[in-house]
Amino acid sequence: MTEPEPKGFGPLRGLRVIEMGQLLAGPFVGTRCADFGADVIKVEAPGQGDPIRNWGRNRHDGRTLWWPIMARNKRSISANLRDPRGQDLVRRLLTDADVLIENFKPGTLEKWGMSPSELHAINSRLVIVRVSGFGQTGPYASRPGFASVGEAMSGMRHINGYPDMPPPRYGISLGDTLTALFAFEGMMMALWHRDRTGGRGQVVDAAITESCFAMLESCVTEYSKTGHVRQPSGSGLDKIAPSNIYPSAEGIYVVIAANVDAMFRRLARAMDRPELAEDPRFVNHTVRGEHAAELDALIAEWSKSLPMADLVARLEANDVVYGPINSIAEVVADPHFRARGMVRDIEDPDFGTITVPGVFPVLSETPGDIAWLGPQEIGSSNAQIYGNLGLAADDLAQLEAEGVI
């Protein structure tokens, strides 16, 4: 299947991005770029490709359903980066690229003769996005790192789950996704700086541990000034009430978040218990936090007396913040998410009609889009992209036969 030329959509059209790396954190930076119109060229090992091509428990006609999420809107070339000829091909691509994304173990680029200083010598405008477990410097830099370890070592996993139970992992690779978002943010800042100050690129050093650590809100300052070590708090947050999950009569759980004083007064009205808002135990945010268990019990007793439809109707009528705990089936069916483009039905020659996540955030003038669901064949743009470097068909055939591409 021939890959399409880059589409003319989104605020990043015209930006050329070379993506080297595999699995989640690095490639998801490339996905963010591609979703908003950048020409993302994914470099894969010949005959192997990105392992995400084969990840995921479910298949459609033998094809993984994870790959089209990570690969959409990208083009694929193959290059053996352990071979000097493969390295040279990628260096030639980088001479006029805007961004390089890599998530190899620190030191790997240097081993291949593609250190930042060497790359900036051939393209001073290049922004180099480096994603790793622990960053490019520091005592742990040389360690391999995955999302689960970054979540654990950053302190994030410690506060997840319930007291007196082993801290569970999240059902997604949250550390990878967070790191990709921070790396994308850093890339955009570096591009902005480059284009304002004379056109020189720089290195964006994004670590999984630090990305998770950045999400810990007031944990550090609380520990610094009071010695308090935040602990797991189950389905709610310590001293924040009411903000928890509550059952309906059918046993369906709904999140109710009414910890702000004005919102709690609305919830009290919805419960036909307006006097609760004047109760000394619940009159303001601070005292509600001290009596959270009592308050949660009162709300749960009320909520489970009502069918879900009636419970929702009361909460909506009183403008209380709430939300059901949706499964993915319920998300996909939700009319609001459909109207917002959060889930989209795409026609694809390999998958037929397939429902995929949309492109976010929504931009009013230059929105992102999904042009296609990505390359099924490793190196399917070799002829197109390497041909633009001046390599003839015979040259490409020889390099392919020798395992270089």
VENDANOR-V374036 format. One record per residue. D_FIRST is the distance of its C-alpha to the first C-alpha in Angstrom with 2 decimals. Layout:
d_first = [D_FIRST/D_FIRST]
This chain:
d_first = [0.00/3.82/6.35/9.36/12.69/15.32/16.94/20.66/22.15/24.50/27.31/25.25/23.12/23.62/24.05/21.99/21.75/20.89/20.60/21.85/22.92/21.93/22.81/24.43/26.86/25.14/21.60/23.20/24.72/21.30/20.30/23.48/22.69/19.19/20.68/23.08/20.90/20.86/18.07/17.52/16.00/15.99/17.30/16.81/18.68/16.89/16.63/18.01/16.34/18.09/20.24/19.53/16.26/18.84/21.65/23.21/25.22/23.24/19.97/17.97/16.80/17.11/15.10/17.31/18.26/19.28/15.99/14.81/18.27/18.15/14.63/14.33/14.11/13.50/11.40/11.46/13.22/15.18/18.89/21.83/24.38/27.15/26.86/28.58/25.91/23.24/25.75/26.36/22.75/22.75/26.22/25.07/22.44/25.27/27.64/26.45/24.96/26.91/26.32/25.64/25.28/26.21/27.67/28.79/32.36/34.71/35.41/32.01/31.02/34.49/34.13/31.06/32.95/31.25/34.17/34.58/37.30/35.22/32.26/34.65/36.19/33.03/32.07/35.00/33.09/30.64/30.97/30.40/29.81/30.96/30.73/32.81/35.15/38.41/37.74/37.98/41.78/44.51/45.80/42.73/40.07/39.21/38.67/35.24/34.91/33.04/33.44/36.00/38.22/38.01/38.98/41.86/43.26/43.05/45.47/42.96/42.95/46.76/47.25/44.76/46.04/49.63/52.83/53.92/50.52/47.85/45.46/42.20/38.72/36.59/33.99/31.24/30.76/32.84/33.72/30.15/29.44/32.79/32.24/28.90/30.69/33.56/31.33/29.51/33.00/34.17/31.25/32.05/35.73/35.06/33.03/35.86/38.44/36.62/36.41/40.04/41.74/40.72/37.10/37.29/34.86/35.96/34.99/34.31/35.50/34.49/35.83/35.26/39.02/39.96/37.46/38.95/42.44/41.98/41.76/45.20/47.09/50.82/50.85/51.72/54.44/55.95/56.26/57.55/60.40/61.28/59.98/58.08/55.06/52.87/52.29/49.91/50.95/49.04/47.71/49.68/50.73/54.10/56.68/54.27/55.44/54.54/50.86/49.76/48.37/50.69/50.57/50.92/53.01/49.95/49.23/46.17/46.23/46.03/46.21/49.21/49.64/53.04/54.35/55.28/58.85/58.17/55.29/57.56/60.17/57.60/56.68/60.41/60.81/57.88/59.69/62.96/64.34/64.87/67.63/65.11/64.26/67.94/68.33/69.32/66.68/63.85/65.14/62.77/59.68/61.69/63.84/61.00/59.26/62.44/62.63/58.95/59.52/62.22/60.17/57.06/59.27/60.72/57.37/55.93/59.04/58.51/54.76/54.96/57.61/55.11/52.20/48.95/48.98/52.54/51.88/48.98/51.08/53.92/51.77/50.11/53.47/54.84/51.81/51.36/48.19/46.52/43.21/42.31/40.47/37.22/34.84/31.12/31.55/34.25/32.33/29.40/32.02/34.16/34.48/35.16/31.96/30.07/32.04/31.34/27.58/27.98/25.80/23.10/21.22/17.55/15.40/11.95/9.63/10.01/13.58/15.06/17.92/18.45/21.31/20.84/23.35/23.79/24.33/27.88/30.32/30.44/31.13/33.02/31.88/28.56/26.91/23.72/20.77/17.49/14.74/11.93/12.09/10.43/7.95/7.75/7.56/10.66/10.70/7.14/9.34/12.00/12.18/12.28/14.78/16.77/16.95/18.74/21.16/22.09/20.52/19.98/17.42/20.28/21.06/17.63/17.74/21.23/20.48/17.73/20.28/22.88/20.99/21.14/17.44]
